[in-house]
């Protein structure tokens, strides 16, 4: 999407995704204004130091739980990328009400204020844990997905459209397993939940590119799913610490053996394109724009899971990525 002259706001803009998205937009596009909306003043200060003085980049202190603050922040905004969330699975299992306030009620606040301020497009970031969720984090993100899809009907006569991007854990981001394994290899022992465990593999750059593709193709109500490879956690552990002893600790509460990006129930509404899948809304009851076309029907009854994925990360690519992250470098 051509972002030239657009005013863009990123909720949770000081997180791993937000920082990379801001960098990409500033380097490759010419927006009118780029607003970082987050609740952490220290991270905003650090981000301002990193990017330096830039008349395009603005920092707006606030929380998606605060509806009035969102209303003020969205004044004159054309595009919103919603990356704000509480997402640490064990933490949210013990603090469920906090997860609901940010991930669900925060989504509701954003939807209502985006409509009232006549924002053109809103892209919400979701997770593979929202597909057949087994933990509270996944359940709140599934609920948020439903809210953003249905938000298109709430928009009424306004131009506001909502869509979602759903992807897996981002390699090397804060809270991912790679920095944890790198730290633990100093001890010569890596804790592993289950040797059969698999996960999807996506980089920050790929996540940012998916958002740009979604902004280009969205009509309203779609869930965009990237075509990304899987990785075996055991292979990842061996790539990080080949000489370390593996200590099997068992699957933790709220954790899956394999993750899913498209469920078998969603398959009947899914189209396959060259670089991503699109899960169309089951009920396009706002119906004022033609649905996205041109894709190939996804096989009905099948799922897209990290264990049945036709594409797996090669050992060469895996080792290269691990080496780069260990050195503090970004990976493609």
C-alpha positions in Angstrom: 0.0 0.0 0.0 1.2 3.5 -0.8 1.6 5.1 2.6 2.7 8.5 1.2 0.8 11.3 2.9 -1.0 9.0 5.3 -1.2 9.5 9.0 -0.4 6.1 10.7 -0.8 5.1 14.4 0.8 2.0 15.9 -0.5 0.8 19.2 2.1 -1.0 21.2 4.5 0.8 19.0 7.5 0.4 21.3 7.4 -3.4 21.1 9.5 -5.6 18.8 7.1 -5.5 15.9 6.3 -1.8 16.4 10.0 -0.7 16.3 10.6 -2.7 13.1 7.4 -1.4 11.5 8.3 2.2 12.3 11.8 1.7 10.9 10.5 0.2 7.7 7.9 2.9 7.2 10.4 5.7 7.8 13.0 4.2 5.5 10.7 3.2 2.6 7.6 5.4 2.7 6.8 9.0 3.1 3.9 9.2 5.6 2.5 12.5 6.7 2.8 11.5 10.3 3.7 8.3 12.2 2.4 8.0 15.7 3.8 5.6 18.3 1.1 4.9 20.9 2.2 3.0 24.0 2.0 3.1 27.8 5.8 2.8 28.6 7.5 6.2 28.8 10.9 4.7 29.2 10.6 2.7 26.0 9.3 5.7 24.2 12.4 7.7 25.4 14.7 4.9 24.3 13.0 4.7 20.9 13.2 8.4 20.4 16.9 8.2 21.1 17.3 5.5 18.5 15.4 7.2 15.8 16.6 10.8 16.6 14.7 14.0 15.8 12.2 13.3 13.1 9.3 15.7 12.4 7.2 12.8 11.0 7.6 10.6 14.1 5.4 11.4 17.1 5.1 9.7 20.5 1.7 9.5 22.3 1.6 8.1 25.8 -1.5 6.1 26.5 -3.2 2.8 27.1 -5.7 1.0 24.9 -7.7 0.5 28.0 -8.3 4.3 28.1 -11.1 5.0 25.6 -10.8 8.8 25.9 -7.1 8.8 25.3 -7.6 6.6 22.2 -10.2 9.1 20.9 -7.7 11.9 21.2 -4.8 9.9 19.7 -6.9 8.8 16.6 -7.8 12.4 15.6 -6.9 12.7 11.9 -5.4 9.2 11.7 -5.9 7.3 8.4 -4.4 3.9 9.3 -4.0 2.0 12.6 -1.8 -1.0 13.2 -2.9 -2.6 16.4 0.1 -4.4 18.1 -0.7 -3.6 21.7 -1.3 -6.8 23.8 -0.4 -8.6 26.9 1.0 -11.9 25.6 3.1 -13.8 28.2 1.1 -17.1 28.5 2.1 -18.1 32.1 1.7 -14.6 33.4 -1.8 -14.2 31.9 -2.9 -17.6 33.3 -2.3 -16.1 36.7 -3.6 -12.6 35.8 -6.7 -13.3 33.6 -8.6 -10.1 34.3 -5.7 -8.0 33.2 -5.5 -10.0 29.9 -9.2 -9.3 29.3 -8.9 -5.6 30.0 -6.1 -5.1 27.5 -6.6 -7.8 24.8 -10.4 -7.8 24.7 -11.7 -4.5 26.1 -8.8 -2.6 24.6 -9.8 -4.0 21.2 -13.4 -2.9 21.8 -12.2 0.6 22.7 -10.0 0.8 19.5 -12.9 -0.4 17.3 -15.4 2.2 18.6 -12.9 5.1 18.5 -11.6 4.2 15.1 -15.2 4.3 13.8 -16.0 7.6 15.6 -12.8 9.2 14.2 -13.4 7.8 10.7 -10.1 5.9 10.5 -9.9 4.3 7.0 -8.1 1.0 7.8 -7.3 -0.9 11.0 -5.1 -4.0 10.9 -5.0 -6.0 14.2 -2.1 -8.4 15.0 -3.2 -11.8 16.2 -1.4 -15.1 17.0 -1.5 -18.8 16.1 -2.6 -19.4 19.7 -6.0 -17.9 18.8 -6.7 -21.0 16.6 -8.4 -23.6 18.9 -7.0 -21.8 22.0 -6.0 -23.8 25.1 -4.7 -20.9 27.2 -6.2 -17.6 28.2 -3.9 -15.5 26.0 -5.2 -17.4 22.9 -8.8 -17.1 24.1 -8.5 -13.3 24.5 -6.9 -13.0 21.0 -9.6 -15.2 19.4 -12.2 -12.9 21.1 -10.3 -9.9 19.7 -10.3 -11.4 16.2 -14.1 -11.8 16.4 -14.5 -8.2 17.5 -12.4 -6.8 14.7 -14.2 -8.9 12.1 -17.6 -7.9 13.4 -16.4 -4.3 13.8 -17.0 -3.9 10.0 -20.8 -4.1 10.6 -20.6 -1.6 13.4 -18.9 0.9 11.1 -22.2 1.6 9.4 -21.9 4.4 6.9 -18.3 5.3 7.9 -15.4 4.3 5.7 -13.6 2.3 8.5 -12.6 -1.2 7.7 -11.0 -3.8 10.0 -8.9 -6.9 9.2 -6.5 -9.2 11.1 -3.2 -10.7 10.5 -2.5 -14.0 12.3 1.0 -15.5 12.6 3.3 -17.5 15.0 6.0 -16.5 17.4 8.5 -14.1 16.0 12.0 -15.4 15.9 14.4 -13.6 18.2 11.7 -11.1 19.6 11.3 -10.4 23.2 9.8 -13.4 25.0 10.7 -15.9 22.3 12.5 -19.1 23.1 15.7 -18.2 21.2 17.1 -15.6 23.6 16.1 -17.9 26.4 18.0 -20.8 25.0 21.0 -18.6 24.2 21.2 -17.5 27.8 20.7 -21.0 29.2 23.4 -22.6 27.0 26.0 -21.0 29.3 25.0 -23.5 31.9 25.4 -26.4 29.5 21.8 -27.6 29.9 18.7 -26.6 27.9 15.3 -27.3 29.3 12.9 -28.7 26.6 9.3 -29.4 27.1 8.9 -32.2 24.5 11.2 -33.4 21.8 8.2 -33.7 19.4 7.2 -30.0 19.8 7.0 -27.9 16.6 6.4 -24.2 16.0 5.9 -21.8 13.1 8.9 -19.6 12.2 8.5 -16.0 11.1 10.8 -13.0 11.3 10.0 -9.4 12.2 10.6 -8.4 8.6 8.2 -11.1 7.3 5.6 -9.9 9.9 5.9 -6.3 8.7 5.6 -7.4 5.1 2.4 -9.3 5.9 0.9 -6.2 7.4 1.8 -4.2 4.3 0.2 -7.0 2.1 -2.9 -7.0 4.3 -3.3 -3.2 4.0 -3.0 -3.6 0.2 -5.6 -6.4 -0.2 -8.0 -6.0 2.7 -11.7 -5.4 2.0 -12.8 -5.8 5.6 -13.2 -8.8 7.8 -10.4 -11.0 6.5 -7.8 -12.8 8.6 -4.4 -12.9 6.7 -2.2 -15.9 7.4 1.4 -16.0 6.1 2.9 -19.0 4.3 5.8 -19.6 6.7 7.9 -22.7 7.6 7.9 -24.8 10.7 10.8 -25.7 12.9 11.3 -28.5 15.4 12.2 -27.1 18.8 14.7 -29.9 19.3 16.5 -28.8 16.1 16.4 -25.2 17.3 17.9 -26.2 20.6 20.7 -28.2 18.9 21.5 -25.3 16.6 21.8 -22.9 19.5 23.8 -25.3 21.9 24.9 -28.4 20.1 27.0 -29.6 23.1 24.4 -28.9 25.7 22.5 -31.6 27.5 18.7 -31.6 26.9 16.6 -31.7 30.0 13.0 -32.8 29.2 10.6 -30.9 31.6 7.2 -31.6 30.1 4.6 -29.4 28.5 3.7 -26.4 30.7 0.1 -25.4 31.5 -1.5 -23.6 28.5 1.0 -25.0 26.0 0.4 -27.0 22.9 2.5 -29.7 21.3 1.9 -28.1 17.9 0.4 -24.7 16.9 -2.3 -24.1 14.3 -2.7 -21.1 12.0 -5.8 -22.3 10.1 -8.3 -24.7 11.7 -10.2 -27.4 9.8 -13.4 -25.5 10.5 -11.9 -22.3 9.0 -10.7 -24.2 5.9 -14.1 -23.8 4.1 -13.7 -20.0 4.2 -10.0 -19.9 3.3 -8.4 -18.8 0.0 -4.8 -19.5 -0.9 -2.6 -16.9 -2.6 1.0 -17.0 -3.6 2.4 -15.6 -0.3 -0.4 -15.9 2.2 -3.8 -17.4 3.0 -7.0 -15.4 3.6 -9.7 -16.6 5.9 -12.8 -14.8 4.8 -15.5 -13.8 7.3 -18.2 -16.5 7.7 -20.9 -13.8 7.6 -20.1 -10.8 5.4 -23.2 -9.1 6.7 -22.0 -5.6 6.1 -21.6 -6.5 2.4 -20.8 -3.1 0.9 -17.6 -4.2 -0.8 -16.8 -7.1 -3.0 -14.8 -9.9 -1.2 -11.2 -10.6 -2.0 -11.0 -12.9 -5.1 -8.4 -14.6 -7.2 -7.2 -17.2 -4.7 -7.4 -20.9 -4.8 -9.8 -22.7 -2.4 -8.1 -24.3 0.6 -8.8 -28.0 0.9 -11.9 -28.3 3.0 -11.5 -30.1 6.3 -7.8 -29.7 6.4 -5.8 -27.5 8.9 -2.6 -25.6 8.6 -0.5 -26.7 11.6 3.1 -26.6 12.5 3.3 -30.4 12.3 1.6 -30.8 8.9 3.3 -27.9 7.2 4.8 -28.8 3.8 7.6 -26.3 4.4 10.3 -26.8 7.1 13.1 -24.5 8.0 16.4 -25.9 6.5 19.3 -26.5 8.9 21.4 -24.0 7.0 18.8 -21.2 7.3 18.2 -22.1 10.9 21.8 -22.0 11.9 22.3 -18.8 10.0 19.4 -17.2 11.9 20.6 -18.4 15.3 24.1 -17.1 14.6 22.8 -13.7 13.7 20.5 -13.5 16.7 23.4 -14.6 19.0 25.4 -11.6 17.7 22.6 -9.2 18.2 22.0 -8.9 14.4 18.6 -8.7 12.7 17.6 -11.7 10.5 16.4 -11.0 7.0 
